[in-house]
Amino acid sequence: MRDGTGPERLPWPADFAGMGALVTGGASGIGAATAALLLARGARVAVLDRDPSGAPAGTIPVRADVGSDAEVRDAVEEAVRQLGSLHTLVGNAGIGAVGTVEDNDDGEWRRVLDVNVLGLVRTARAALPHLRRAVTGAPGRVSITHTCSIAATAGLPQRALYSASKGAVLSLTLAMAADHVREGIRVNCVNPGTADTPWVGRLLDRADDPAAERAALNARQPMGRMVTAAEVAAAIAHLASPAASGITGSALAVDGGMQGLRLRPAT
């Protein structure tokens, strides 16, 4: 995907043919890249977003705020009605937060945790009955994949609230995998490093020196650059695909080596 929103090369393998997929937060960034990729690989795709106007062409847009249980339930029902069935849920909707524990008040903590953690809970709760119905005749093809973060496993400065929310997402993923493995529903997550997404772009725009801040974000990942939305989408699609039928309860890092590598300073 050249720009993170459309296929980079065709034809993609049609490994999602006959499958219905729902992507939350699918109208921009990683979500849009994921929705476009699943569509290119043969899935019928619905995008759930507060503003679905940016959903990739060919997907089914449904409007909902993951902070509202009623809106989520109605949107999932509408999405499944149009899709016909649901095999793949990608829980991607989320928001960011900047600062130490002193910098965000209780209201902001509640808001971020409500979207980043309870948003996944609400969506999965509404989707699970449909996913269970899809398991029959489709072993290994039914899954939930969460967008987590490197912030769940590495301490990052100025990310206390965001890190806490993503740590909860990682734990939630493991617990859900244990709860639903015997039902034939796989649950995994992807842990992006710093990704070149609209949210990061907005942070850079607010920096005193955007060019220097971008250089610093690139430098802290051993590959020397931020990861792209397309790269994260490819990992999500892999975990959701039939090729990953033996994978559940896993967290796949797409972080340019940030979590696992310890390089000597460049000379």
Secondary structure, DSSP 8 states (H G I E B T S, - for coil): --SSSS-SSS----TTTT-EEEEETTTSHHHHHHHHHHHHTT-EEEEEESSGGGS-TTSEEEE--TT-HHHHHHHHHHHHHHHS---EEEE-------B-TTTS-HHHHHHHHIIIIIHHHHHHHHHHHHHHHHHTT-TT--EEEEE--GGGTS--TTBHHHHHHHHHHHHHHHHHHHHHGGGT-EEEEEEE-SB--HHHHHHHHHSSSHHHHHHHHHHTSTTSS-B-HHHHHHHHHHHHSGGGTT--S-EEEESTTTTT-------
